[in-house]
């Protein structure tokens, strides 16, 4: 079977991560790069593929089997609609759009045309997330009570100098980072029905926030708290604890999620499990049974590319659909609204 030909639009940080993964993929290969920036010339040359300035040029000259849209958030909707009109399968990097209203255009077109659209919430493909969800769904923890999470890390100044769009409205840690966390929260704990948040621009003073404290209510009655900051010298983030992306320094003794039920607690990603041996004998005076849930790590970006290939071939439905991407954006937009008003923002459960 010949390899699926996949092009990438956007030769920035995440685009180059996809290029690296495609270089080692047994079922897919990189066919071209689309990026008008001068810096992309060297990226394409090193990858050994042609470079195009626009998606139009790509479609006319060297149409691929599928396209990864790893472009700035503000371009997602127009480029996704263009690809769907051309009947080209896409892996659209999160967020699906910068606003719910814009994201609804993509969801509507997918519903109308059956377009193949996979949203790039790559942690949905993580073996860690799959195992954590398995533990929660098994009932081992009992009825869910609370979720405590964090994405606290320090982004260096050059991160914003290299790509100034990251500090403008439509980007920031909400739409670049928190939207990943929202998908994980929904995977593990179910629909989020209300949020309340406080945001701060104190450290950097950009148009976008740098630190946010968030309260969450889930449809099943569980409550959650989440701390988000891209200016905190902390290792309690998925990137620095999961060991899935070797670009980040790893702190394997830290956790970024703690999921607690009426019978026990799972810490993620160390997968440390504490449960009461007998549900009828639960008490804070009693000792827990302690263990570590066994699992095999793998690169979720690699697994996502392989899944995208299966979607293109018609062998699978998108694990993260456009509708899923829109629901993640609904929650993220509600958090943003709450930081502005200080009020609780209610959401409809799906």
C-alpha positions in Angstrom: 0.0 0.0 0.0 1.4 3.4 -1.0 1.9 6.0 1.7 -0.7 8.7 2.1 0.6 12.1 0.8 0.2 14.8 3.5 1.1 18.5 3.1 1.5 20.9 5.9 0.4 24.6 5.9 2.4 26.5 8.4 6.1 25.8 9.0 6.2 27.2 12.6 6.7 25.3 15.9 3.8 22.8 15.6 4.2 22.5 11.8 7.8 21.4 12.3 6.7 18.9 14.9 4.4 17.4 12.3 7.2 17.4 9.7 9.4 15.4 12.1 6.6 12.9 12.8 5.8 12.4 9.1 9.5 11.6 8.5 9.2 8.4 10.5 5.6 7.5 9.7 5.1 4.0 8.1 1.7 4.9 6.5 2.1 8.6 5.6 4.7 10.9 4.1 5.3 14.6 3.8 4.6 15.8 0.2 4.8 19.6 0.5 4.9 22.7 2.7 2.7 25.8 2.4 4.1 29.0 4.0 4.8 32.4 2.5 7.4 33.3 5.1 11.1 33.5 4.1 12.0 31.2 7.0 10.0 28.4 5.4 12.4 28.1 2.5 15.0 26.5 4.7 12.4 24.3 6.4 11.2 22.9 3.1 14.7 22.5 1.8 15.7 20.4 4.9 12.6 18.3 4.5 13.3 17.8 0.8 9.8 18.8 -0.4 8.5 21.6 -2.5 7.3 24.9 -0.9 4.2 26.8 -1.9 3.1 30.3 -0.8 -0.6 29.6 -0.8 -3.0 26.6 -0.5 -4.3 27.6 -3.9 -0.9 27.0 -5.4 -0.7 23.7 -3.7 -4.0 22.5 -4.9 -3.3 23.5 -8.5 0.3 22.1 -8.7 0.7 19.3 -6.2 -2.7 18.3 -4.6 -2.0 16.0 -1.6 -4.3 13.3 -0.1 -4.6 15.4 3.0 -3.5 18.7 4.5 -2.5 19.7 8.1 -3.4 23.3 8.9 -0.8 24.4 11.4 -1.2 28.1 10.7 -2.0 31.0 13.1 -5.4 30.6 14.8 -6.8 33.6 13.0 -6.5 31.7 9.6 -8.1 28.5 10.7 -11.7 29.1 9.6 -11.0 30.6 6.1 -8.4 27.9 5.3 -10.6 25.1 6.6 -13.6 26.2 4.6 -11.3 26.5 1.5 -10.1 22.9 1.9 -13.5 21.5 2.6 -14.8 23.3 -0.6 -12.0 21.5 -2.5 -13.0 18.2 -0.9 -9.5 17.9 0.8 -9.3 16.1 4.1 -7.8 18.2 6.9 -6.2 17.9 10.3 -7.0 21.3 11.7 -4.8 22.3 14.6 -6.7 23.5 17.7 -8.5 25.7 18.3 -11.0 25.0 15.6 -11.5 28.8 15.5 -10.9 31.9 17.6 -14.6 32.3 18.4 -17.6 30.0 18.7 -19.5 31.9 16.0 -16.7 31.3 13.5 -16.3 27.6 14.6 -19.9 27.0 13.9 -19.3 27.7 10.2 -16.9 24.7 10.1 -19.2 22.4 12.0 -22.1 23.4 9.7 -20.1 22.7 6.6 -19.0 19.3 7.9 -22.6 18.4 8.6 -23.7 19.5 5.2 -20.9 17.9 3.1 -19.5 15.0 5.2 -16.1 16.6 4.9 -13.2 14.7 6.6 -12.0 17.0 9.4 -9.9 15.9 12.4 -9.2 18.6 15.0 -5.7 18.6 16.4 -6.3 17.9 20.1 -3.4 15.5 19.9 -3.6 14.5 23.6 -6.8 12.7 22.7 -4.5 10.1 21.2 -2.3 9.9 24.3 -1.9 6.4 25.9 -1.8 8.3 29.2 -5.2 9.8 28.6 -6.6 6.6 27.4 -5.5 4.7 30.5 -6.7 7.5 32.8 -10.1 7.5 31.2 -10.2 3.7 31.5 -9.6 4.0 35.2 -12.3 6.6 35.7 -14.8 4.8 33.5 -14.2 1.5 35.4 -15.7 3.0 38.6 -12.5 2.2 40.6 -12.5 5.8 41.9 -16.2 5.6 42.8 -18.4 8.5 42.0 -16.4 11.6 40.8 -16.1 14.3 43.3 -13.3 16.7 42.3 -10.7 17.5 39.7 -7.6 19.6 40.5 -5.5 20.5 37.5 -2.7 22.9 36.4 -0.9 24.1 33.3 1.8 26.3 34.9 5.0 26.9 33.0 7.3 29.6 31.8 7.4 30.7 28.1 10.6 32.6 27.3 10.5 36.1 25.7 11.6 34.8 22.3 8.5 32.7 22.1 6.5 35.9 21.6 9.2 37.7 19.6 9.4 34.8 17.1 5.6 34.8 16.6 4.1 38.1 17.7 0.5 36.9 17.0 0.8 34.7 20.1 0.5 37.8 22.3 -2.5 39.3 20.5 -6.2 38.6 21.1 -7.2 35.3 19.5 -4.1 33.6 20.9 -2.6 33.6 24.4 -2.6 30.7 26.8 -6.4 30.3 26.6 -6.5 29.3 22.9 -3.0 28.0 22.7 -2.8 25.9 25.9 -6.1 25.9 27.9 -8.1 24.5 25.1 -6.0 21.4 25.2 -6.8 21.1 28.9 -10.5 21.6 28.3 -10.5 18.6 25.9 -8.7 16.5 28.6 -11.1 17.6 31.2 -14.1 16.6 29.1 -12.5 13.3 28.3 -11.9 12.4 31.9 -14.8 14.0 33.8 -17.6 14.7 31.2 -19.3 17.8 30.1 -18.6 21.1 31.8 -21.8 23.0 32.6 -20.5 26.2 34.4 -17.2 28.1 34.8 -15.9 31.0 36.8 -12.5 32.5 36.4 -10.1 35.3 37.4 -7.5 36.5 34.9 -4.4 38.6 35.2 -2.1 40.4 32.7 0.2 41.7 35.5 3.5 40.0 34.6 3.8 40.6 30.9 1.1 43.2 30.2 0.1 41.8 26.8 -3.4 42.1 25.4 -3.8 38.4 26.3 -3.8 37.0 29.8 -0.8 35.4 31.4 -2.3 33.8 34.5 -5.9 32.5 35.2 -7.6 30.7 38.1 -10.6 28.7 37.0 -13.5 27.0 38.8 -15.5 24.3 37.0 -18.8 22.5 37.5 -19.4 19.2 35.6 -22.7 17.8 34.5 -22.2 14.8 36.8 -22.0 17.1 39.8 -18.3 17.0 40.3 -16.4 20.3 40.8 -13.0 21.3 39.6 -10.2 23.9 39.9 -7.6 24.7 37.3 -4.5 27.0 37.4 -3.2 28.3 34.1 -0.1 30.4 33.7 2.6 30.8 31.0 4.7 33.0 33.2 5.0 30.7 36.2 8.3 29.0 37.0 6.6 25.6 37.6 6.8 22.1 36.2 3.1 21.2 36.8 2.1 21.1 33.1 1.3 18.3 30.8 4.4 19.0 28.7 6.8 18.9 31.6 5.2 15.8 33.3 3.9 13.5 30.6 7.3 12.8 29.0 5.5 12.6 25.6 7.4 15.5 24.0 11.1 15.2 24.5 11.6 18.9 23.6 10.6 19.7 27.2 12.5 19.0 30.4 10.7 16.3 32.3 9.8 16.2 36.0 8.6 12.6 36.5 7.7 13.1 40.1 5.1 15.8 39.4 1.5 15.6 38.4 -0.7 18.0 36.6 -4.1 16.4 37.2 -5.6 14.8 40.3 -8.9 13.1 39.9 -10.8 12.2 43.0 -13.9 10.1 43.6 -15.7 8.7 46.6 -13.5 5.6 46.7 -10.1 6.8 45.5 -7.8 9.2 43.7 -5.8 8.9 40.4 -2.8 11.3 39.9 -1.9 11.9 36.2 0.5 11.4 34.5 2.4 9.4 37.2 -0.7 7.2 37.4 -0.4 6.8 41.2 -3.6 5.3 42.4 -4.9 5.4 46.0 -8.2 3.5 46.7 -10.0 2.1 49.8 -9.9 -1.7 49.8 -13.5 -1.9 51.0 -16.1 0.7 50.1 -18.0 0.0 53.3 -14.9 0.8 55.4 -13.9 4.2 53.9 -12.5 6.7 56.4 -9.7 9.2 56.6 -8.5 7.1 59.5 -8.0 4.1 57.2 -5.0 3.4 55.0 -5.3 3.4 51.2 -4.3 0.6 48.9 -1.6 2.2 46.8 -0.3 1.2 43.3 0.8 2.6 40.0 -1.3 1.9 36.9 0.9 0.2 34.3 0.9 1.5 30.8 3.2 1.9 27.7 4.0 5.5 26.6 3.9 6.5 23.0 4.0 9.8 21.0 0.4 11.1 20.6 1.5 13.2 17.6 2.6 10.0 15.9 -0.6 8.2 16.8 -2.6 11.2 15.6 -0.9 11.2 12.1 -1.6 7.5 11.8 -5.2 8.1 12.7 -5.4 11.0 10.2 -4.2 8.6 7.5 -7.0 6.1 8.5 -9.5 9.0 8.3 -8.3 9.9 4.8 -8.6 6.3 3.7 -12.1 6.1 5.1 -11.1 3.5 7.7 -12.0 5.6 10.7 -14.1 8.5 11.9 -12.2 11.4 13.4 -11.5 10.7 17.1 -11.8 14.5 17.7 -14.5 15.8 15.4 -15.3 19.4 14.4 -18.2 19.2 16.9 -15.8 18.1 19.7 -13.5 21.0 18.8 -16.4 23.4 18.9 -17.5 22.2 22.4 -13.9 22.7 23.6 -14.1 26.2 22.3 -17.5 26.8 23.9 -15.9 26.1 27.3 -12.8 28.1 26.6 -14.8 31.1 25.4 -16.9 30.9 28.6 -13.8 31.0 30.7 -12.6 34.0 28.8 -16.0 35.7 29.3 -15.9 35.0 33.0 -12.4 36.6 33.4 -13.9 39.8 31.9 -17.1 39.8 34.0 -16.2 37.9 37.2 -19.5 36.1 36.8 -20.4 32.4 36.6 -21.0 31.5 33.0 -23.4 28.5 32.4 -23.0 26.1 29.4 -25.4 23.6 28.0 -24.4 19.9 28.4 -24.1 18.0 25.1 
